[in-house]
């Protein structure tokens, strides 16, 4: 644990204040923003499109070094990357680690991130059940993601990347690579990191419906929640981790559900109303429910079986 601090750095270029303390009195002004030219293109780097990286945190002190190092070595320019972090129900040194890295990264002479915003909001995760109820951990996590999205998304963001803090590794060019898929929502294939290099699936929330899974759902009550990462709630969807990985990165597949280990979203999809449902939506919640909602809005959701990343 780094030395304990009460704010995000007295030497930081960031400011910290409690929302109980009103901001300095200012004369309100009116702003006109023309967002017609705010695009999310397959060549985002060349077009200087801004990415908002969003990550939820809870007692993740031990992962912060690698999390920031992976982002910092990305080939996407740091000056075009904003980071939004939501710290919830943490009793370890997560905030101290964030403070250390924000000061380290944002007070250097060059290669700073465009901004790093840290939000703290507790959701009492320790009291939530690991089931399919509306008060479950899964539903509460959806609320936390929506809270972070609403707090961090700004008018200049073209892309939103949901990135899991416990990822072990991903390609430096991942942002540009996924943009080339030219999909409204796109995910890589997330595997479990193994020192021997063996193939172990991790993210089972990226999937396609099958004829059998659709038939089973027709016989279920609308309130029934399905989750492919829990055997008791699984109905045999075709998982991205089970698809052939030799086709190359140009081979994309349509998906009906996605996880959130690494999910790249065109910001307009979120702005137009696609969120992570903390309620039952087409038998899903959270990430899988988000994908269902995105498709219902007429947007594309795709995965790249050959594009592998690794989770701890």
C-alpha positions as CSV (number, residue, x, y, z in Angstrom):
1,X,0.0,0.0,0.0
2,X,1.3,3.5,-0.9
3,X,1.4,6.2,1.7
4,X,-2.2,7.1,2.7
5,X,-3.6,10.4,1.4
6,X,-6.9,12.1,1.9
7,X,-7.2,13.5,-1.6
8,X,-6.0,12.9,-5.1
9,X,-2.7,14.5,-4.6
10,X,-1.8,17.9,-3.3
11,X,0.7,18.1,-6.1
12,X,-1.7,16.7,-8.7
13,X,-3.1,18.8,-11.6
14,X,-6.5,17.4,-10.6
15,X,-8.8,18.9,-8.0
16,X,-10.8,17.1,-5.4
17,X,-13.8,18.3,-3.6
18,X,-16.8,16.9,-1.7
19,X,-20.2,17.3,-3.2
20,X,-21.4,18.4,0.2
21,X,-19.4,21.6,-0.5
22,X,-21.0,23.7,-3.2
23,X,-18.7,24.9,-6.0
24,X,-17.5,28.5,-6.1
25,X,-20.3,30.9,-7.0
26,X,-20.2,31.5,-10.7
27,X,-22.4,33.3,-13.2
28,X,-24.3,30.7,-15.2
29,X,-23.6,30.8,-18.9
30,X,-25.3,29.1,-21.8
31,X,-23.5,26.7,-24.1
32,X,-24.3,25.7,-27.6
33,X,-22.8,22.4,-28.8
34,X,-23.1,21.1,-32.3
35,X,-22.6,17.3,-32.1
36,X,-23.5,16.6,-35.7
37,X,-19.8,16.1,-36.5
38,X,-19.0,14.0,-33.5
39,X,-18.2,10.7,-35.1
40,X,-17.0,7.2,-34.2
41,X,-15.1,6.0,-37.2
42,X,-13.0,2.9,-38.0
43,X,-9.9,5.2,-38.2
44,X,-10.4,6.9,-34.8
45,X,-6.7,7.5,-34.2
46,X,-6.2,9.4,-37.4
47,X,-9.4,11.4,-36.9
48,X,-8.3,12.3,-33.3
49,X,-11.4,10.8,-31.7
50,X,-11.5,10.7,-28.0
51,X,-11.9,7.5,-26.0
52,X,-13.4,7.3,-22.5
53,X,-12.1,4.2,-20.6
54,X,-14.4,3.2,-17.8
55,X,-13.6,0.8,-15.0
56,X,-15.4,-0.1,-11.8
57,X,-13.3,-0.9,-8.8
58,X,-13.8,-2.7,-5.4
59,X,-10.8,-3.7,-3.3
60,X,-8.5,-3.8,-6.4
61,X,-5.3,-2.4,-4.9
62,X,-3.2,-5.3,-6.2
63,X,-4.2,-4.8,-9.8
64,X,-3.8,-1.0,-10.2
65,X,-0.1,-1.1,-11.3
66,X,-0.8,-3.4,-14.2
67,X,-4.1,-1.6,-15.1
68,X,-2.4,1.7,-15.6
69,X,0.7,0.3,-17.2
70,X,-1.4,-1.5,-19.9
71,X,-3.3,1.7,-20.7
72,X,-0.1,3.8,-20.7
73,X,1.6,1.5,-23.3
74,X,-1.3,1.6,-25.7
75,X,-0.5,2.9,-29.1
76,X,-3.6,5.1,-29.0
77,X,-2.4,8.6,-28.0
78,X,-2.8,9.3,-24.3
79,X,-3.9,12.8,-25.1
80,X,-7.0,11.3,-26.7
81,X,-7.8,9.0,-23.7
82,X,-9.9,9.9,-20.7
83,X,-10.1,7.5,-17.8
84,X,-13.1,7.3,-15.5
85,X,-12.9,5.2,-12.3
86,X,-15.7,4.3,-9.9
87,X,-14.4,3.1,-6.5
88,X,-17.1,1.3,-4.4
89,X,-17.1,-0.4,-1.0
90,X,-13.3,-0.6,-0.8
91,X,-11.5,-1.2,2.4
92,X,-8.0,-1.8,1.1
93,X,-5.6,0.7,-0.5
94,X,-7.3,1.1,-3.8
95,X,-7.7,4.9,-3.5
96,X,-4.1,5.3,-2.4
97,X,-2.9,3.3,-5.5
98,X,-5.1,5.5,-7.7
99,X,-3.6,8.6,-6.1
100,X,-0.1,7.4,-6.7
101,X,-0.7,6.6,-10.4
102,X,-2.7,9.8,-11.1
103,X,0.2,11.9,-9.7
104,X,2.8,9.8,-11.5
105,X,1.1,9.9,-14.9
106,X,-0.4,13.4,-14.9
107,X,2.5,15.4,-13.4
108,X,5.1,14.2,-15.9
109,X,6.2,16.5,-18.7
110,X,4.7,14.7,-21.6
111,X,2.3,11.8,-22.6
112,X,-0.3,12.7,-20.0
113,X,-3.8,11.3,-20.4
114,X,-6.4,13.8,-21.4
115,X,-8.0,13.5,-18.0
116,X,-8.5,11.0,-15.2
117,X,-11.7,11.3,-13.2
118,X,-12.2,9.3,-10.0
119,X,-15.7,8.9,-8.4
120,X,-16.5,7.3,-5.1
121,X,-19.9,5.8,-4.5
122,X,-20.7,2.8,-2.3
123,X,-23.4,0.2,-3.3
124,X,-23.1,-2.2,-0.4
125,X,-22.0,-5.1,-2.5
126,X,-21.1,-7.2,0.5
127,X,-24.8,-7.4,1.3
128,X,-25.9,-8.4,-2.2
129,X,-26.8,-12.0,-3.0
130,X,-25.2,-13.9,-5.8
131,X,-28.4,-14.7,-7.5
132,X,-30.8,-13.4,-10.2
133,X,-32.9,-11.1,-8.0
134,X,-33.2,-7.3,-8.6
135,X,-31.2,-6.8,-5.5
136,X,-28.4,-9.2,-6.6
137,X,-24.7,-8.4,-7.2
138,X,-25.4,-8.6,-10.9
139,X,-28.2,-6.0,-10.8
140,X,-26.2,-3.8,-8.5
141,X,-23.1,-4.0,-10.7
142,X,-25.3,-2.8,-13.6
143,X,-26.4,0.2,-11.5
144,X,-22.8,1.0,-10.7
145,X,-21.8,0.9,-14.4
146,X,-24.7,3.2,-15.3
147,X,-23.7,5.6,-12.5
148,X,-20.1,5.7,-13.8
149,X,-21.3,6.2,-17.4
150,X,-23.6,9.1,-16.4
151,X,-20.9,10.7,-14.3
152,X,-18.0,10.5,-16.7
153,X,-19.3,10.7,-20.3
154,X,-18.6,14.2,-21.8
155,X,-19.6,15.8,-25.1
156,X,-16.2,15.2,-26.8
157,X,-16.1,11.5,-26.3
158,X,-16.5,9.4,-29.5
159,X,-15.9,6.0,-27.9
160,X,-16.5,4.3,-24.6
161,X,-14.3,1.4,-23.6
162,X,-15.3,-0.8,-20.6
163,X,-12.1,-2.3,-19.3
164,X,-11.8,-4.8,-16.5
165,X,-9.2,-3.9,-13.9
166,X,-8.1,-7.6,-13.6
167,X,-6.9,-8.0,-17.2
168,X,-3.5,-9.5,-17.4
169,X,-2.6,-8.4,-21.0
170,X,-4.0,-7.2,-24.3
171,X,-2.3,-5.9,-27.5
172,X,-1.0,-2.4,-27.4
173,X,-3.0,-1.6,-30.5
174,X,-6.3,-2.9,-29.2
175,X,-8.3,0.4,-29.4
176,X,-7.4,0.9,-33.1
177,X,-7.8,-2.8,-33.9
178,X,-11.3,-3.0,-32.5
179,X,-12.3,0.3,-34.2
180,X,-11.4,-1.4,-37.5
181,X,-14.3,-3.9,-36.9
182,X,-16.6,-0.9,-37.7
183,X,-19.2,-2.2,-35.2
184,X,-21.4,-0.2,-32.8
185,X,-20.3,-2.6,-30.0
186,X,-17.3,-4.9,-30.4
187,X,-15.5,-7.3,-28.0
188,X,-12.3,-9.4,-28.2
189,X,-12.1,-13.0,-27.1
190,X,-11.1,-13.0,-23.4
191,X,-9.2,-16.0,-22.1
192,X,-7.8,-17.0,-18.7
193,X,-4.1,-16.3,-18.5
194,X,-2.1,-19.5,-17.9
195,X,1.7,-19.6,-17.5
196,X,1.9,-22.7,-19.7
197,X,0.0,-20.9,-22.5
198,X,-2.8,-23.4,-22.5
199,X,-6.2,-22.3,-23.8
200,X,-8.7,-21.7,-21.0
201,X,-11.9,-19.7,-21.5
202,X,-12.7,-16.8,-19.2
203,X,-15.5,-14.5,-20.5
204,X,-18.5,-16.7,-21.1
205,X,-20.8,-13.7,-21.4
206,X,-20.0,-13.1,-25.1
207,X,-22.4,-15.4,-27.0
208,X,-24.8,-16.0,-29.8
209,X,-28.3,-17.3,-29.4
210,X,-29.0,-20.8,-30.8
211,X,-32.2,-22.3,-32.0
212,X,-32.3,-24.4,-28.9
213,X,-31.7,-21.4,-26.5
214,X,-34.4,-19.4,-28.3
215,X,-36.9,-22.2,-28.0
216,X,-36.2,-22.7,-24.3
217,X,-36.8,-19.0,-23.7
218,X,-40.2,-19.1,-25.3
219,X,-41.3,-21.5,-22.6
220,X,-39.9,-19.3,-19.7
221,X,-41.6,-16.6,-17.7
222,X,-40.4,-13.1,-18.7
223,X,-38.9,-12.6,-15.3
224,X,-36.5,-15.6,-15.6
225,X,-32.9,-14.5,-15.8
226,X,-30.3,-16.5,-17.8
227,X,-26.5,-16.3,-17.4
228,X,-24.1,-18.4,-19.4
229,X,-21.4,-18.0,-16.8
230,X,-23.5,-19.8,-14.2
231,X,-24.3,-23.4,-15.2
232,X,-27.7,-23.4,-13.4
233,X,-28.8,-20.4,-15.5
234,X,-27.2,-21.5,-18.8
235,X,-29.3,-22.6,-21.9
236,X,-26.4,-23.5,-24.2
237,X,-25.7,-20.4,-26.2
238,X,-22.8,-20.5,-28.7
239,X,-19.9,-18.9,-26.8
240,X,-17.3,-16.7,-28.3
241,X,-14.6,-18.6,-26.4
242,X,-15.8,-21.8,-28.2
243,X,-15.5,-20.4,-31.7
244,X,-12.6,-21.0,-34.0
245,X,-9.6,-18.7,-33.4
246,X,-7.7,-19.3,-36.6
247,X,-9.8,-17.2,-39.0
248,X,-7.8,-13.9,-38.4
249,X,-8.8,-10.6,-36.9
250,X,-10.9,-9.7,-40.0
251,X,-13.4,-12.4,-39.2
252,X,-16.2,-11.0,-37.1
253,X,-19.3,-12.7,-35.7
254,X,-22.6,-11.2,-34.6
255,X,-23.3,-11.6,-30.9
256,X,-26.4,-11.4,-28.8
257,X,-24.7,-11.0,-25.4
258,X,-21.5,-9.4,-24.3
259,X,-19.5,-9.3,-21.1
260,X,-17.5,-6.3,-19.9
261,X,-13.9,-7.5,-19.6
262,X,-13.1,-5.3,-22.7
263,X,-16.0,-3.8,-24.6
264,X,-15.7,-1.0,-27.1
265,X,-18.8,1.0,-27.7
266,X,-19.5,3.9,-30.0
267,X,-20.4,6.7,-27.6
268,X,-23.6,7.6,-29.5
269,X,-25.0,4.2,-28.6
270,X,-24.9,5.1,-24.9
271,X,-26.0,8.7,-25.5
272,X,-29.1,7.4,-27.3
273,X,-30.2,5.3,-24.4
274,X,-28.4,2.0,-24.3
275,X,-27.4,1.2,-20.7
276,X,-26.8,-1.8,-18.5
277,X,-30.3,-2.9,-17.3
278,X,-30.4,-3.6,-13.5
279,X,-33.8,-5.2,-14.3
280,X,-34.7,-8.2,-16.4
281,X,-34.6,-7.4,-20.1
282,X,-35.2,-10.2,-22.5
283,X,-34.1,-12.7,-19.8
284,X,-30.8,-10.8,-19.2
285,X,-29.2,-8.2,-16.9
286,X,-26.0,-6.1,-17.0
287,X,-23.7,-6.7,-19.9
288,X,-25.8,-9.3,-21.6
289,X,-28.9,-7.2,-21.2
290,X,-27.0,-4.2,-22.6
291,X,-26.2,-6.2,-25.8
292,X,-29.9,-7.2,-26.1
293,X,-30.9,-3.6,-25.7
294,X,-28.3,-2.4,-28.3
295,X,-29.6,-4.9,-30.8
296,X,-33.2,-3.9,-30.1
297,X,-32.2,-0.3,-31.0
298,X,-31.0,-1.5,-34.4
299,X,-27.2,-1.3,-33.6
300,X,-24.6,-4.0,-34.3
301,X,-22.9,-6.1,-31.7
302,X,-19.9,-8.2,-32.8
303,X,-17.0,-10.2,-31.5
304,X,-13.7,-11.2,-32.9
305,X,-12.9,-14.9,-32.0
306,X,-9.2,-14.6,-33.1
307,X,-8.5,-11.4,-31.2
308,X,-7.5,-12.8,-27.8
309,X,-6.9,-10.9,-24.5
310,X,-6.1,-12.5,-21.1
311,X,-7.6,-12.2,-17.7
312,X,-6.0,-13.0,-14.4
